[in-house]
Amino acid sequence: MPRTMTDDIRAVLRDHGRLAVDVDRLADESNLYDSGLTSHASVSLMLALEERFDIEFPDRMLRRGVFASIAAIRAGLEELVGPRS
Amino acid sequence: MTPPTIAGDLVETARRIAEAVAAPAADAVDRSARFPHEAFAALREEGMLGAFVPRHLGGRGATIGELAACCEALGRSCASTAMIYAMHQIEVVCLVRHALSSPLFRDYLAELVRHQWLIASATSEVGVGGDLRRSICAVERDAQHIRVIKHAPVISYGEEADDILLTARRASDAPPSDQVLVLVRKADLRLTRTGEWDTLGMRGTRSLGFILEACGSAEQIVPMPFAEIASHTMLPTSHVLWTSLWLGLASDAVGRARAFVRAEGHRAPGTVPPSAHRLAETVAELGMMRATVHEGLRDFERHQDDPDALAGFGFAIRMNNLKASASHLAPDIVARALGVCGVSGYRYDSPYSVGRHLRDAHSAALMISNDRILSANAEMLLVHKED
């Protein structure tokens, strides 16, 4: 099965999110902050996502809501790179 | 002539209480590290504790700018009084902006206006290293009640407050960053003192350590997550009100230095005393601080109803800069004022004394430590691009 954007987001989240729960058990819509994402870890997550997807988040996207769930991150990335499978 | 507005009255009232009540007591409050009860009796008398509560709940519907002007006025006379007033208002602003959807909090705020209740804050906790956004204690629930036990290294005016707003994890299985804000009432509260408050400055705030045990109902939890309350309201309001009172404190020290130089000038007409040059530098620095503080206030007022802007890194960085800059400038300006006044400023029994101002001003860098604030900005600047 080809690797999806969501798989990549989950991989970055696993390496940089420092969550209190197993990333594989999170639903796409689960709130990451409720799962232990701190503001400190969210900056690492943003940097790692920028690196992985070769993008730069514009300042207007640098706020909590944009990184609140896997689905929200995906929506933000799609806005920047266009939809991927 | 247009009739005076309530808003003007509010700041004028703060100014009058500052001069007539807080200033004469300031040295005694400082020396005995006691609560400024005469200033708070006067503030209550004038309904000043409910100033920010909306008019439909009986308050005066004040703006953040008016609260800032009140803090500046009080800060000129007694920094402890101003800080207690600011801390109380920060709690009220959080409730007005984030809890009015709840009938319990609407009733509470109306009662606060009627009885002029004073709210203290229990956000810091032993073991989290000064991080506002992490809690160890948690809200424990059974069918009817909630219960919280918190080891608080400081609760300013904890013994004098009517009620306390505290942070805790949402539930016993929630991670440290998943916090809520809970209102606990004096009657449902046990405070066991764990420390004293014998400090360099801000002695009247009586920021003692406590083990706090409280119970209540689930409705006393503010409905919005604390993460949002913190970034949208608590941090910007704190930084705007704190820096305003530090501006008042620094202005009063400079006012004393100006009076000292004028007196010198009168003694030797026709010459410019050497202290006048130091004063010129000091006045310039105070002007810089005033511009910084007023711009910070305008920034918050401009964006206060725009959740996207309040949640953004750009706004958080600017509010952090406001606090870091003003807290650096305040003790520097007071030290310069001391340099102008010399021994007359150094001694306590002189109208030019700035000793209390200097000691109080050194608290500014420690309240949410500047190291923590600059680390947060350093981190955000890894991804933030502009400003």
Interface residues (C-beta under 8 A of the other chain):
Chain A: A20 Y33 D34 S35 G36 L37 T38 S39 H40 V43 M46 L47 E50 E56 F57 P58 D59 R60 L62 R63 R64 G65
Chain B: R133 R134 R170 A174 P175 P176 S177 D178 P225 A227 E228 S231 D308 A311 G312 F313 G314 A376 E379 M380 L382 V383 H384 K385 E386
